[in-house]
Amino acid sequence: MPDVEVNADMTEVRTVRAAGSRRAGKADVVTALRSRWDRGEYLSALARAVPWVPIAVPLRPPSAAEIAADYGGVQDWVAGWQRPGRWLRVEFARVGGRHFGVNELPRRAWIDTPEALWALLGVRAQVERYLEIVAEVERELPDASEWVARHPIAVLAHEAVWSQLVGVVRWLRDDAPAGASIRQIDVPGVDTKFVERHRGLLTDLLDLCLPADRIDDSAPRHDFTRRYRFVVKPSYVRLRRLDGGGLYPGLEPPELGLRVGDLARLPVACRTVFVVENEVSYLALPPTPDAVAVYGAGYAVSLLAPIGWLAERDLVYWGDVDTHGFVMLDRLRGAFGAVRSLLMDRETFFAHEAHWGHEPVPVNAHLDRLTAHEAGLYTDLIEGSYGPALRLEQERIRFGAVRAAVAPWSAG
């Protein structure tokens, strides 16, 4: 809030300091008022029904010495304040001097009414719209009233869609069925893209207005779907049998995409499971008896954690020879324990030096589930022992090397 002073007649005034030159002009006054407006102070007071207090802006009249040094400039400055306009009242003070006698100089510019302030700042329309929003929130979302009073500038930045925002909050509070999806929000002018664009502001409002049992506090604010208990988009895992047979008895397709939950309930009869990061490599794995390939799709390997039966298979991971590849290997071992790595060793790395590339954003995480040989190569990649940010992408490994690496599973 602006500084409050007590006048000589014991009435309160708000004082706003004008920046700029020593002798403030009307533009300096407006600039000082504008800075308070931009911080939302005037509108916050309005929303909270704080009684109006006149605003005084000191004009910093010159001293007698300054008058003597620049008499013409002072006269021009005084003349500029003789007609301050309809919305400012100027308080004059007497300043005396031996050379120029007593002079009436502008001391303060006063803004006596809210209407004067809105006119000076040119914000009358914004004020009216803000008051409409305050009334709507008090009527429809009273739990958010204080938030609206604290954040008036954010509210005005969204004034064109405010009714839709209120509608979304009301729908979730009063009408949303259990297990609803974001697509089911039934408010005029609102679709999934609207929710995505305004997710941050909606999160602020929903946290205030929804009952506690409608909010999952364990979900972070950025996870809008889980936090407000919308149905979560299912995750799918793609897998294929490497000997060309059907994945399940009576099903001919050797390749399927299944929901994670379904796959967790439907174990695939096989001895070995290869988790492969790259799609092309996943599709090109050589025929291997009693084996299944799973498309890991980078950090999507984390989706495999609920598929408990994978821990009962000979689980093999093949990723890029780079820092991210070793992070994913470490994560997979965190979920399933014994996981072998494939073609992620020094021999493979140095045999393909002509195919080395550079990792755009390497990571440097502590990984405690790597073997000694894997950890040594991971450390060398982090430290740039053979060059900065080197990587060997799995699709750059010669296919003869792939066949040779997979051959033991065909033999045994």
matplotlib code that plots the C-alpha trace (Angstrom):
import matplotlib.pyplot as plt

x = [0.0, 1.1, 2.7, 0.2, 0.9, -1.1, -1.8, -1.7, -5.5, -5.1, -6.5, -4.8, -3.2, -1.3, 2.1, 3.5, 7.1, 7.7, 10.9, 12.7, 14.0, 14.3, 11.2, 8.4, 6.1, 2.7, 4.3, 6.4, 3.2, 1.5, 4.6, 4.6, 1.0, 1.4, 4.0, 1.6, -1.1, 1.2, 1.8, -2.0, -2.2, -5.1, -7.2, -6.4, -7.6, -10.7, -11.5, -11.1, -13.3, -10.5, -11.8, -10.4, -7.5, -6.4, -3.0, -0.4, 2.6, 5.5, 6.6, 9.9, 9.8, 13.2, 15.1, 15.9, 19.4, 18.0, 15.6, 18.5, 20.5, 17.7, 15.0, 13.7, 13.4, 11.6, 9.1, 8.4, 7.9, 5.5, 3.5, 3.2, 1.4, -0.9, -3.4, -2.9, -6.1, -9.3, -8.0, -5.2, -5.3, -2.0, -1.0, 1.3, 3.7, 5.5, 9.3, 11.1, 14.5, 16.5, 16.9, 13.4, 11.1, 8.4, 7.3, 4.2, 5.6, 3.9, 4.5, 2.2, -0.1, -3.3, -5.5, -8.6, -11.0, -10.7, -12.3, -9.5, -6.9, -8.6, -8.8, -5.2, -4.1, -6.6, -7.8, -11.5, -12.6, -10.1, -11.4, -15.0, -14.2, -12.2, -15.1, -17.4, -15.0, -14.7, -18.5, -18.7, -16.1, -17.8, -21.0, -19.7, -16.3, -16.2, -13.2, -11.2, -12.1, -9.0, -6.8, -8.5, -7.9, -4.2, -3.6, -5.6, -3.1, -3.2, -7.0, -7.1, -4.6, -7.3, -10.4, -11.5, -11.8, -12.6, -16.1, -14.9, -12.3, -15.0, -17.1, -14.4, -13.9, -17.7, -18.1, -15.3, -16.7, -20.4, -20.9, -17.9, -18.7, -16.2, -13.4, -14.1, -11.5, -10.5, -12.2, -15.5, -15.4, -18.7, -18.4, -19.1, -15.9, -13.8, -11.9, -8.7, -6.5, -8.1, -7.4, -3.8, -3.3, -4.7, -3.5, -1.5, -4.3, -6.8, -4.5, -4.5, -8.3, -9.0, -6.6, -8.7, -12.2, -12.3, -13.0, -9.9, -11.0, -11.0, -7.4, -4.5, -1.8, 0.8, 0.6, 2.7, 0.9, 2.1, 0.4, -3.0, -4.6, -3.6, -3.9, -7.6, -8.3, -9.1, -8.8, -5.2, -4.4, -3.3, 0.2, 0.9, 3.8, 4.7, 6.2, 6.8, 7.9, 11.2, 10.6, 7.6, 4.9, 1.9, 2.5, -0.3, -1.8, -4.6, -3.4, -1.5, 0.0, 3.6, 3.4, 0.9, 0.6, -1.0, -1.9, 0.6, -2.0, -3.3, 0.3, 1.0, -2.0, -1.1, 2.4, 4.0, 5.4, 9.0, 12.5, 14.1, 12.9, 15.0, 14.2, 15.4, 15.4, 15.4, 12.4, 14.5, 16.7, 13.6, 12.1, 15.4, 16.4, 17.4, 15.0, 15.5, 13.7, 11.7, 12.4, 10.3, 11.4, 9.9, 10.2, 11.5, 11.3, 13.9, 12.8, 9.6, 11.4, 10.0, 6.6, 7.6, 7.9, 4.4, 4.9, 6.1, 6.5, 9.4, 11.5, 11.0, 12.5, 16.1, 15.8, 18.3, 18.5, 20.0, 20.3, 22.6, 26.2, 25.8, 25.0, 21.2, 21.5, 23.3, 20.7, 17.9, 19.8, 20.2, 16.5, 15.5, 17.7, 16.0, 12.7, 13.7, 17.0, 19.0, 19.2, 21.9, 23.2, 23.7, 26.3, 26.9, 30.6, 34.0, 34.7, 31.6, 32.2, 35.8, 35.0, 32.6, 34.7, 33.8, 30.2, 30.5, 28.3, 27.7, 25.1, 23.2, 22.6, 24.6, 23.6, 25.8, 23.8, 25.0, 24.2, 24.8, 23.4, 26.0, 28.6, 32.2, 32.9, 29.7, 30.4, 33.9, 32.6, 29.9, 32.4, 34.6, 31.7, 30.8, 34.4, 35.0, 38.0, 37.8, 36.1, 33.4, 29.8, 30.5, 27.8, 27.3, 23.7, 22.5, 21.3, 24.9, 26.2, 27.0, 24.3, 26.9, 27.8, 24.1, 23.7, 26.9, 25.7, 22.3, 23.6, 24.1, 20.4, 19.7, 22.2, 21.0]
y = [0.0, 3.6, 5.5, 7.1, 10.4, 12.6, 16.2, 19.2, 19.0, 15.4, 13.9, 11.0, 11.4, 8.9, 10.2, 9.0, 10.0, 11.2, 10.2, 12.1, 15.7, 17.8, 19.8, 17.4, 18.0, 16.5, 13.6, 12.8, 12.7, 10.4, 8.2, 7.9, 7.0, 4.5, 2.6, 2.0, 1.0, -1.5, -3.1, -3.5, -1.4, 0.8, -2.0, -4.2, -1.5, -1.1, -4.9, -4.8, -1.8, 0.2, 3.8, 6.3, 8.4, 11.5, 11.0, 13.7, 13.8, 16.0, 18.4, 19.3, 23.1, 24.8, 26.4, 30.1, 29.4, 27.3, 30.2, 32.6, 30.2, 29.5, 32.2, 31.8, 28.1, 28.3, 30.8, 28.4, 25.5, 27.5, 28.6, 25.0, 24.3, 27.3, 25.2, 21.6, 20.4, 19.1, 16.1, 17.6, 20.1, 21.9, 23.0, 26.1, 27.1, 30.4, 30.4, 33.6, 35.0, 38.2, 38.6, 37.7, 38.2, 35.7, 33.3, 31.0, 27.7, 24.5, 22.1, 19.1, 17.8, 16.3, 13.5, 14.0, 11.3, 7.9, 9.3, 11.7, 8.9, 6.7, 9.7, 10.7, 7.1, 6.5, 3.3, 3.9, 1.0, -1.4, -0.4, -1.0, -4.4, -5.3, -4.4, -6.6, -9.5, -8.9, -9.0, -12.2, -13.9, -12.9, -14.3, -17.5, -18.3, -16.6, -18.7, -17.0, -13.4, -12.7, -14.1, -11.7, -8.8, -9.8, -10.2, -7.6, -7.1, -10.9, -10.8, -7.9, -9.7, -12.5, -10.3, -11.4, -15.0, -14.6, -15.9, -19.0, -19.5, -19.1, -21.6, -24.2, -23.9, -24.1, -27.1, -29.0, -28.0, -28.7, -30.8, -32.9, -36.7, -39.1, -40.1, -37.2, -36.3, -32.8, -33.2, -33.5, -30.0, -28.6, -24.8, -22.5, -21.3, -23.9, -26.8, -28.7, -26.1, -23.4, -25.4, -25.9, -22.2, -21.1, -24.1, -21.9, -19.5, -22.4, -24.2, -21.1, -20.9, -24.6, -25.0, -22.4, -23.4, -27.2, -29.4, -31.1, -34.5, -33.3, -32.4, -34.8, -32.9, -35.5, -34.5, -31.4, -28.2, -28.7, -32.2, -30.7, -34.0, -36.0, -33.1, -32.6, -36.3, -36.3, -39.6, -40.1, -40.8, -44.4, -45.3, -47.9, -50.3, -51.7, -55.2, -57.9, -61.6, -62.1, -65.6, -64.3, -66.1, -64.6, -62.8, -64.8, -68.2, -67.9, -64.4, -64.3, -60.8, -60.9, -57.3, -55.4, -52.1, -52.7, -50.4, -50.7, -51.9, -54.6, -55.8, -56.0, -58.4, -60.4, -61.9, -63.0, -66.5, -66.0, -66.5, -63.2, -59.6, -57.0, -53.4, -51.3, -47.5, -46.8, -47.7, -48.7, -50.9, -52.4, -53.3, -54.7, -57.0, -60.4, -63.4, -64.9, -67.9, -67.5, -63.7, -60.5, -57.0, -54.0, -50.5, -48.4, -45.1, -43.3, -42.3, -44.1, -47.1, -45.7, -46.8, -50.4, -50.4, -51.7, -54.7, -57.0, -60.2, -58.6, -59.3, -63.0, -62.8, -62.5, -58.7, -57.0, -53.3, -51.8, -48.0, -45.4, -45.2, -41.8, -40.4, -40.6, -44.2, -45.2, -43.2, -45.3, -48.5, -47.5, -46.7, -50.1, -51.9, -49.8, -51.3, -54.9, -55.6, -57.8, -56.2, -56.9, -54.3, -54.9, -53.2, -50.5, -51.2, -49.8, -52.4, -51.4, -47.7, -47.7, -50.1, -47.4, -44.3, -43.2, -43.1, -41.0, -38.0, -35.4, -35.5, -32.2, -32.0, -34.6, -35.4, -35.8, -37.9, -40.2, -43.8, -46.6, -49.5, -49.7, -52.4, -51.3, -51.3, -49.4, -46.9, -46.3, -45.6, -43.4, -41.4, -41.0, -39.7, -37.2, -36.0, -35.8, -38.2, -38.9, -35.6, -33.3, -34.8, -37.9, -40.4, -43.5, -43.9, -47.4, -47.2, -46.3, -49.6, -52.0, -54.6, -57.4, -56.3, -56.5, -60.0, -61.1, -59.6, -61.3, -64.6, -66.1, -66.0, -67.8, -70.5, -71.1]
z = [0.0, -0.5, 2.4, 4.7, 6.4, 8.7, 7.5, 9.7, 10.2, 11.3, 8.1, 6.4, 3.0, 0.8, -0.4, -3.7, -4.5, -8.0, -9.7, -12.3, -12.2, -9.0, -10.0, -10.8, -13.8, -14.5, -16.4, -13.3, -11.2, -13.6, -13.8, -10.0, -9.9, -12.8, -10.9, -8.1, -10.5, -12.2, -8.8, -8.4, -5.2, -6.1, -7.4, -4.4, -2.1, -4.2, -4.1, -0.3, 0.1, 1.7, 2.3, -0.2, 1.1, -1.0, -2.7, -2.4, -4.8, -3.6, -6.4, -4.8, -5.1, -5.5, -2.6, -2.5, -3.8, -6.7, -7.6, -7.7, -9.9, -12.4, -12.0, -15.5, -15.3, -12.0, -13.5, -16.3, -13.9, -11.7, -14.8, -15.8, -12.6, -12.7, -14.7, -13.7, -15.3, -14.1, -12.2, -10.2, -7.3, -6.6, -3.1, -3.1, -0.4, 0.3, -0.2, 0.8, -0.3, 0.0, -3.7, -5.0, -2.0, -1.2, -3.9, -4.1, -5.4, -6.1, -3.2, -3.8, -6.5, -5.0, -6.4, -4.3, -5.7, -7.2, -10.4, -10.7, -10.4, -13.0, -15.4, -15.0, -15.7, -18.4, -16.7, -16.1, -18.4, -16.7, -13.2, -14.2, -15.7, -12.6, -10.4, -12.5, -12.1, -8.3, -8.1, -10.2, -8.1, -4.8, -6.2, -7.9, -6.3, -2.9, -1.8, -4.6, -3.6, -1.6, -4.5, -6.9, -4.5, -4.3, -8.0, -9.9, -12.7, -13.5, -13.4, -15.9, -18.1, -18.4, -18.3, -21.8, -20.7, -17.0, -17.3, -19.0, -16.2, -13.6, -15.6, -15.6, -11.8, -11.2, -13.4, -11.6, -8.2, -8.9, -12.0, -12.9, -12.8, -11.2, -13.5, -16.0, -18.6, -19.5, -22.8, -20.9, -19.4, -20.6, -20.5, -23.5, -25.1, -23.3, -24.9, -24.0, -25.6, -23.5, -20.4, -21.4, -22.2, -18.8, -16.7, -14.3, -13.4, -13.2, -10.8, -8.5, -8.6, -8.3, -5.3, -3.5, -4.6, -4.8, -1.8, -0.4, -1.6, -5.2, -5.1, -5.1, -3.1, -4.0, -7.6, -8.5, -9.6, -13.2, -13.4, -13.9, -14.9, -11.8, -9.3, -10.1, -10.5, -14.2, -15.9, -17.0, -20.6, -20.8, -21.6, -24.2, -24.7, -28.1, -28.3, -30.8, -30.7, -32.4, -33.8, -35.8, -33.8, -32.1, -28.8, -27.1, -27.9, -30.5, -31.6, -34.8, -34.8, -33.7, -32.7, -30.5, -28.6, -25.2, -22.3, -19.5, -17.1, -19.5, -20.2, -16.5, -16.2, -19.3, -19.1, -22.4, -22.4, -23.4, -21.9, -22.9, -23.3, -25.1, -24.3, -27.2, -27.1, -30.8, -33.0, -36.1, -34.0, -32.3, -35.7, -37.0, -34.2, -35.7, -35.3, -31.9, -30.4, -27.2, -27.2, -27.3, -28.1, -26.3, -27.7, -24.9, -26.6, -24.5, -21.0, -21.6, -20.1, -16.8, -18.0, -17.8, -13.9, -13.3, -15.5, -12.7, -14.8, -16.6, -13.5, -14.1, -17.6, -18.9, -19.3, -21.7, -22.3, -25.5, -25.6, -27.0, -25.7, -24.1, -20.7, -21.1, -22.2, -19.0, -17.0, -18.6, -17.9, -14.3, -14.0, -15.5, -13.0, -10.3, -11.3, -12.1, -10.5, -12.9, -16.3, -18.8, -21.2, -24.9, -27.0, -24.4, -23.7, -24.6, -27.3, -29.2, -28.6, -30.0, -32.8, -34.2, -33.7, -37.3, -36.2, -33.0, -32.7, -30.0, -27.3, -27.3, -23.5, -21.5, -17.9, -14.9, -12.5, -9.8, -11.0, -8.5, -10.5, -13.3, -13.4, -13.0, -16.7, -17.5, -14.8, -16.1, -19.6, -18.3, -16.3, -19.4, -21.4, -18.6, -18.3, -22.1, -21.9, -25.7, -26.7, -25.6, -25.2, -27.4, -28.1, -30.2, -31.2, -31.4, -35.0, -36.1, -34.9, -37.8, -38.1, -38.2, -34.7, -33.7, -35.1, -33.2, -29.9, -30.1, -31.4, -27.9, -27.2, -30.5, -29.5, -26.1]

ax = plt.figure().add_subplot(projection="3d")
ax.plot(x, y, z, "-o")
ax.set_aspect("equal")
plt.show()
